[in-house]
Structure formats: structure tokens, C-alpha cells
């Protein structure tokens, strides 16, 4: 794809603060695209609680029909816990991840000065398997991975496959090769001898194919402790679904909270989904104080990924400009939101990023 071919990008606001932070991310992406001459065909699409009201479904057919025609999309946080019970009020997350085989959830953690980080010089990425594991909404084709045969007993099934383990490990090895060439795989094969054992086996097999990458393994509880004590010792970390979900939230706590926790969902296919790690925060929705950093950075990651996968150098330059502008805005206490020791709000931070947007 040349830089002149428009990238087709979906805009899915999600719920609650999603209606504030997704437009902020889109405004910044638009400015960066204009700066670097990147053509983008934006496609707003209904999803979530508002879609249930307007289209009768949280995941309307028109949205599902359009997504395969796109290069990527920005997905705002989903407040599915507040959805009413019913067949049309479903959680879109697992559907999107499974439908488009977005098996790798890339979650970076980086410290910035002045925002309340517990450690300086943190720069790591957790690559979390996205489509199997313990989560019952994504580890079965039909039925549920969690069930209650009697009132006194509940069973949860964990699904680990060689294919799932190998493909997420490969994504992590490729990322490590682009960064500091250090990969850590995290597991609990001392207890889960077969399931974590299979994950470890696949990581070890792949390590032989990446002789330039330093590889080590850490038991998950030890990793949780070391993440607090010496996060600077890690570069790229790969792990299974639930471990990755928990550990990436812990990592976010080191660098200012979930407002500083971006994410990108990718797979073997041609699409990418920008999705911040945090939830929809209904308690602060509509107040204009939500931290848009994670959504902005998730969007930036998507354009960088698309730039490389589409051979679109303009999109790569666009992502670099977004990164520099966001870093500059984070240095401005008047622009930063209150959760990261600032005196600003969503609009102030967005405007600060836009002011700092340079070639």
C-alpha cells in the first residue's frame, strides 16, 4: 500500500468516557495525518450501550459487516457490566478478538517524569495471549468454559493450545527483536504442569529460532514481585491470558495508573484494533476529566503497526509525531489530568498534544 492509498479506520466510541477520549484520539490522529499527508477514510460505527438504544444491539450487524473492510479501528472502553440481560446486550470484546483472530494483546508500560511513577526508566511491553486461557467468554466455540453442576460446585476450564501459545510467543519474539532483544516468558509450570508446561514448551522451541534474543523465564508469582521491585530489568514479556491481564494492570500501577495503560490487539491477519486497557469509568463520565493518554497512545500504536504492515511510511512518521507530541504534553502539569498529578482535563491535554504536533 502506498502512502496515497487511504487507510480505512473505524471509530467505535464504546461507553461512558469512551465518548470523550476516543474523539480526542481521533482529533490528534487527524492532525498527525494531515501533517504527513496520510489519507484516512474514517468510518464511525455504532457499538455498546448507545447502539443498543439506537440499533437494538450492542454489536449491530452493520458494524460487523463493515469491520472486515477496514484496516483497523479504534475501540473505546466498553461498560458491559452495566448492560441489561438479554441476547442483544452482549460484550463486544471477545467477539471482536475471536472474529478477527486478534490473539496478541500488546500492552506497553513506560514511565514519564513528574506524573507519579513509582519507578523511573520503566520501558517494557507485556504481550498477552488474547483468545484462550481461563476466560469463559472466549475459550469455547460453543457453550461456556465456566459451569456449575451443583449449587455447591463451580468449575472453570482453562484452555491452552500449542497453536495459541506458539503464535503469541512468536509475536513477542518479533517485538523483542525490534526492541532490546530480551524476552521473558511468564508461567506457572510448577503447578500447571500440562497447561503452562505446553506454553513453556512452545516458547523454548521458538527461542532456538531467535538466537539474537536473550530469553529467560520467570514463575508468575516471582514475576509479580520483581515487577514491583525491578521493572527496569524487563523488556518484552509474554504470558497467557489471565496472567497477562493481571500483570499488565499491576504494571500500569507503577507508572501512574490505568490512564497510562495503552493496548493494541493484533494477529496474523490484516487488521489491528486500538484498545486501551482501562474500563469505561462511568463514575467520571461526562465530567471531562478522563485521561485520554492510553487511548491516544493505543491509536498511535495502531498507525505505527499499519504503517509497517502496509509499507506506508507516512503512517510511521505520523505515529512518531504523535509520540513526540504526547510526551511533550505529559511534561506540562497545566495540561495533564488530575490522575497523573496535573491541573488540566481531557480537553486541555488534547489541546496540548495538538499544540506540540510537529513534523
C-alpha positions as CSV (number, residue, x, y, z in Angstrom):
1,X,0.0,0.0,0.0
2,X,1.4,3.4,-0.9
3,X,1.1,6.5,1.3
4,X,-1.5,7.8,-1.1
5,X,-3.9,4.9,-0.6
6,X,-6.4,5.8,2.1
7,X,-6.3,3.8,5.3
8,X,-9.8,2.8,6.3
9,X,-10.2,3.3,10.0
10,X,-13.3,2.6,12.2
11,X,-14.3,4.8,15.1
12,X,-16.1,2.9,17.8
13,X,-16.6,5.2,20.8
14,X,-17.7,2.5,23.2
15,X,-19.3,3.5,26.5
16,X,-19.1,6.2,29.2
17,X,-15.7,8.0,29.0
18,X,-15.2,6.4,25.6
19,X,-17.4,9.2,24.1
20,X,-14.8,11.7,25.4
21,X,-11.4,10.0,24.9
22,X,-12.0,8.4,21.5
23,X,-12.8,11.8,19.9
24,X,-9.7,13.2,21.5
25,X,-7.6,10.4,20.0
26,X,-9.2,10.8,16.6
27,X,-8.6,14.6,16.6
28,X,-4.9,14.0,17.3
29,X,-4.6,11.3,14.7
30,X,-6.3,13.6,12.1
31,X,-3.8,16.3,12.8
32,X,-0.9,13.9,12.5
33,X,-2.3,12.5,9.3
34,X,-2.7,16.0,7.8
35,X,0.8,16.9,8.8
36,X,2.3,13.9,7.0
37,X,-0.1,13.7,4.1
38,X,-1.6,10.4,5.1
39,X,-5.1,9.8,3.6
40,X,-7.6,8.3,6.0
41,X,-11.1,7.2,5.4
42,X,-12.8,7.4,8.8
43,X,-15.8,5.2,9.5
44,X,-17.8,6.0,12.6
45,X,-19.7,2.8,13.7
46,X,-22.2,2.1,16.4
47,X,-21.3,-0.1,19.4
48,X,-22.2,-0.5,23.0
49,X,-25.0,0.9,25.1
50,X,-25.9,3.7,22.7
51,X,-26.0,1.2,19.8
52,X,-28.4,-0.9,21.9
53,X,-30.7,2.1,22.2
54,X,-30.4,3.2,18.5
55,X,-29.9,-0.2,16.7
56,X,-31.3,-2.7,19.2
57,X,-28.0,-4.5,19.6
58,X,-24.6,-3.7,21.3
59,X,-22.9,-5.2,18.3
60,X,-25.1,-4.2,15.3
61,X,-24.9,-6.2,12.1
62,X,-23.9,-3.1,10.1
63,X,-20.8,-2.7,12.4
64,X,-19.9,-6.4,12.0
65,X,-20.4,-6.1,8.2
66,X,-18.2,-3.0,7.9
67,X,-15.3,-4.1,10.1
68,X,-13.8,-6.7,7.7
69,X,-13.5,-3.9,5.1
70,X,-11.3,-1.8,7.3
71,X,-7.5,-1.7,8.0
72,X,-8.1,-1.1,11.7
73,X,-10.3,0.5,14.2
74,X,-10.3,2.5,17.5
75,X,-12.4,0.8,20.1
76,X,-13.3,2.8,23.2
77,X,-13.8,1.2,26.6
78,X,-16.9,-1.0,27.0
79,X,-19.1,-0.9,30.1
80,X,-20.6,-4.3,29.5
81,X,-21.2,-5.0,33.2
82,X,-23.9,-2.4,33.2
83,X,-25.7,-3.8,30.1
84,X,-29.2,-5.3,30.7
85,X,-29.6,-9.0,30.4
86,X,-30.7,-10.2,27.0
87,X,-29.4,-11.8,23.8
88,X,-28.8,-8.4,22.1
89,X,-26.8,-6.9,25.1
90,X,-23.5,-8.8,24.6
91,X,-20.0,-7.9,25.4
92,X,-18.3,-6.9,22.0
93,X,-14.7,-7.5,23.3
94,X,-14.5,-11.3,22.9
95,X,-16.5,-11.3,19.6
96,X,-14.1,-8.9,18.0
97,X,-11.0,-10.7,19.2
98,X,-12.2,-14.1,18.1
99,X,-13.9,-13.0,14.9
100,X,-10.7,-11.3,13.6
101,X,-8.2,-13.7,15.3
102,X,-6.6,-10.9,17.3
103,X,-4.7,-13.3,19.5
104,X,-1.9,-10.9,20.8
105,X,-2.7,-8.1,23.2
106,X,0.3,-5.8,23.2
107,X,0.4,-3.7,26.4
108,X,3.4,-1.3,26.9
109,X,4.3,0.3,30.2
110,X,6.5,3.4,30.3
111,X,7.4,5.8,33.0
112,X,7.4,9.6,32.5
113,X,8.8,12.2,34.8
114,X,6.5,14.2,37.1
115,X,3.4,12.1,36.8
116,X,3.7,10.0,40.0
117,X,5.5,6.9,38.7
118,X,6.8,4.5,41.4
119,X,10.0,3.9,39.3
120,X,11.9,5.8,36.7
121,X,13.2,4.3,33.5
122,X,10.5,1.7,33.1
123,X,10.0,0.7,29.5
124,X,8.5,-2.8,29.0
125,X,5.8,-4.5,27.0
126,X,3.6,-7.3,28.1
127,X,2.3,-9.4,25.2
128,X,-0.8,-11.2,26.5
129,X,-2.5,-14.2,24.8
130,X,-5.9,-12.9,23.9
131,X,-8.2,-15.7,22.9
132,X,-8.0,-18.7,25.2
133,X,-7.0,-19.3,28.8
134,X,-9.4,-19.2,31.7
135,X,-11.7,-16.5,30.4
136,X,-15.0,-18.4,29.7
137,X,-16.3,-15.8,27.2
138,X,-13.5,-16.7,24.7
139,X,-12.2,-20.2,25.3
140,X,-15.1,-22.2,23.8
141,X,-16.6,-22.2,20.4
142,X,-20.0,-23.1,21.9
143,X,-21.1,-23.2,25.5
144,X,-19.1,-21.8,28.4
145,X,-15.8,-22.6,30.0
146,X,-17.4,-22.0,33.4
147,X,-20.2,-24.0,34.7
148,X,-22.0,-25.1,38.0
149,X,-23.0,-28.7,38.1
150,X,-24.5,-28.3,41.6
151,X,-25.2,-25.4,43.8
152,X,-22.1,-26.1,45.8
153,X,-19.6,-26.6,42.9
154,X,-18.4,-24.3,40.2
155,X,-15.9,-25.4,37.6
156,X,-13.7,-23.2,35.3
157,X,-11.8,-24.7,32.4
158,X,-8.5,-23.3,31.2
159,X,-7.7,-23.8,27.6
160,X,-4.1,-23.7,26.4
161,X,-3.2,-24.8,22.9
162,X,0.1,-25.3,21.1
163,X,-1.1,-23.1,18.3
164,X,-2.2,-20.3,20.7
165,X,1.0,-20.5,22.7
166,X,3.3,-20.5,19.6
167,X,1.6,-17.7,17.8
168,X,1.6,-15.3,20.7
169,X,5.2,-16.2,21.6
170,X,6.2,-15.6,18.0
171,X,4.6,-12.1,18.1
172,X,6.5,-11.4,21.3
173,X,9.8,-12.6,19.9
174,X,9.4,-10.4,16.8
175,X,8.7,-7.4,19.0
176,X,11.7,-8.2,21.2
177,X,13.9,-8.3,18.1
178,X,12.7,-4.8,17.2
179,X,13.4,-3.5,20.8
180,X,16.2,-4.5,23.2
181,X,16.4,-8.2,22.2
182,X,15.3,-9.5,25.6
183,X,12.3,-11.7,26.1
184,X,10.8,-13.1,29.3
185,X,8.1,-15.8,29.3
186,X,6.0,-15.9,32.4
187,X,4.1,-19.0,33.6
188,X,3.4,-21.4,36.5
189,X,4.5,-24.7,35.2
190,X,5.4,-25.8,38.7
191,X,1.7,-26.2,39.4
192,X,0.0,-26.2,35.9
193,X,2.4,-28.8,34.6
194,X,0.4,-29.6,31.5
195,X,-1.2,-26.2,30.5
196,X,1.6,-23.8,31.5
197,X,4.0,-26.7,30.6
198,X,2.7,-26.6,27.0
199,X,3.1,-22.8,26.9
200,X,6.7,-23.1,28.1
201,X,7.5,-25.9,25.6
202,X,6.4,-23.7,22.7
203,X,8.4,-20.7,24.0
204,X,11.5,-22.9,24.3
205,X,11.1,-24.2,20.7
206,X,10.8,-20.7,19.3
207,X,13.8,-19.5,21.3
208,X,16.0,-21.6,19.0
209,X,14.8,-19.6,16.0
210,X,15.8,-16.3,17.6
211,X,19.4,-16.8,18.7
212,X,19.8,-13.0,18.8
213,X,17.2,-12.6,21.5
214,X,18.2,-13.2,25.2
215,X,15.5,-15.4,26.7
216,X,14.6,-16.1,30.3
217,X,11.6,-17.5,32.1
218,X,10.1,-16.4,35.4
219,X,7.3,-18.0,37.5
220,X,4.3,-15.7,37.6
221,X,4.3,-15.0,41.4
222,X,8.0,-14.2,41.3
223,X,7.5,-12.0,38.3
224,X,4.7,-10.1,40.1
225,X,7.2,-9.3,42.9
226,X,10.0,-8.4,40.5
227,X,7.7,-6.2,38.5
228,X,7.3,-4.1,41.6
229,X,10.9,-4.2,42.7
230,X,12.9,-4.0,39.5
231,X,10.7,-3.4,36.4
232,X,13.7,-1.9,34.6
233,X,15.1,-5.4,34.2
234,X,12.4,-6.4,31.7
235,X,11.9,-5.6,28.1
236,X,9.3,-7.8,26.3
237,X,7.2,-10.2,28.4
238,X,4.9,-12.9,27.0
239,X,2.4,-14.8,29.0
240,X,-1.0,-16.4,29.0
241,X,-4.3,-14.6,29.0
242,X,-5.3,-14.2,32.7
243,X,-1.7,-13.8,33.9
244,X,-1.2,-11.1,31.3
245,X,-4.5,-9.3,32.2
246,X,-3.5,-9.1,35.9
247,X,0.2,-8.3,35.4
248,X,-0.4,-5.5,32.9
249,X,-2.7,-3.8,35.4
250,X,0.0,-4.1,38.0
251,X,2.5,-2.7,35.6
252,X,0.2,0.3,34.9
253,X,0.1,1.0,38.7
254,X,3.8,1.6,38.6
255,X,3.6,4.4,36.0
256,X,0.6,6.4,37.0
257,X,-2.4,4.1,36.8
258,X,-4.7,2.7,34.1
259,X,-4.9,6.0,32.3
260,X,-1.4,5.3,31.3
261,X,-2.1,1.8,30.0
262,X,-2.5,1.6,26.2
263,X,-3.0,-1.6,24.2
264,X,-3.1,-2.9,20.7
265,X,-4.8,-6.2,19.6
266,X,-3.1,-7.8,16.6
267,X,-3.0,-11.2,14.9
268,X,-1.8,-12.9,11.7
269,X,-4.4,-11.0,9.7
270,X,-4.5,-7.6,8.1
271,X,-6.3,-5.6,10.8
272,X,-5.4,-4.1,14.2
273,X,-7.6,-2.8,17.0
274,X,-6.5,0.1,19.2
275,X,-7.9,-0.6,22.7
276,X,-6.8,1.0,25.9
277,X,-6.5,-1.3,28.9
278,X,-8.8,0.6,31.2
279,X,-12.6,0.3,31.6
280,X,-15.3,2.8,30.8
281,X,-15.2,4.6,34.2
282,X,-18.9,5.5,34.5
283,X,-18.3,7.4,37.7
284,X,-16.4,10.2,35.9
285,X,-18.2,10.0,32.5
286,X,-19.4,13.4,31.2
287,X,-17.2,15.4,33.6
288,X,-14.4,16.0,31.1
289,X,-11.6,14.8,33.4
290,X,-10.8,11.4,31.9
291,X,-7.1,10.9,31.0
292,X,-7.0,10.3,27.2
293,X,-3.4,9.3,27.1
294,X,-4.0,5.5,26.9
295,X,-6.5,5.9,24.1
296,X,-4.2,8.3,22.2
297,X,-1.2,6.0,22.6
298,X,-3.2,3.0,21.6
299,X,-4.2,4.8,18.4
300,X,-0.6,5.8,17.8
301,X,0.4,2.2,18.1
302,X,-2.2,1.1,15.6
303,X,-0.9,3.6,13.0
304,X,2.7,2.6,13.5
305,X,1.7,-1.1,13.1
306,X,-0.3,-0.3,10.0
307,X,2.5,1.8,8.6
308,X,4.9,-1.1,8.8
309,X,2.4,-3.8,7.7
310,X,1.1,-1.7,4.7
311,X,4.6,-0.2,3.8
312,X,3.1,3.2,4.5
313,X,6.0,5.4,5.6
314,X,3.7,8.3,6.1
315,X,1.7,6.4,8.8
316,X,5.0,5.5,10.6
317,X,6.1,9.2,10.5
318,X,2.6,10.1,11.7
319,X,2.9,7.8,14.7
320,X,6.3,9.2,15.6
321,X,4.9,12.8,15.6
322,X,2.1,11.6,17.8
323,X,4.6,10.1,20.2
324,X,6.7,13.2,20.5
325,X,3.6,15.5,20.9
326,X,2.1,13.3,23.6
327,X,5.4,13.1,25.5
328,X,5.7,16.9,25.4
329,X,2.1,17.3,26.7
330,X,2.8,14.9,29.6
331,X,5.6,17.3,30.7
332,X,3.0,20.1,31.1
333,X,1.4,20.0,34.5
334,X,-1.2,22.5,33.4
335,X,-2.4,20.1,30.7
336,X,-2.1,16.8,32.5
337,X,-5.2,15.3,34.0
338,X,-5.6,15.0,37.8
339,X,-4.8,11.3,38.0
340,X,-1.2,12.0,36.9
341,X,-0.6,15.0,39.1
342,X,-1.9,17.6,36.6
343,X,-4.2,20.5,36.8
344,X,-5.8,20.0,33.4
345,X,-8.6,17.9,32.0
346,X,-9.4,15.9,28.8
347,X,-9.7,18.9,26.6
348,X,-6.5,20.6,28.0
349,X,-4.4,17.5,27.4
350,X,-5.8,17.0,23.9
351,X,-5.0,20.7,23.0
352,X,-1.5,20.4,24.5
353,X,-0.8,17.4,22.3
354,X,-2.2,19.2,19.2
355,X,0.0,22.3,20.0
356,X,3.1,20.1,20.2
357,X,2.4,18.3,16.9
358,X,5.4,18.8,14.7
359,X,6.9,17.1,11.6
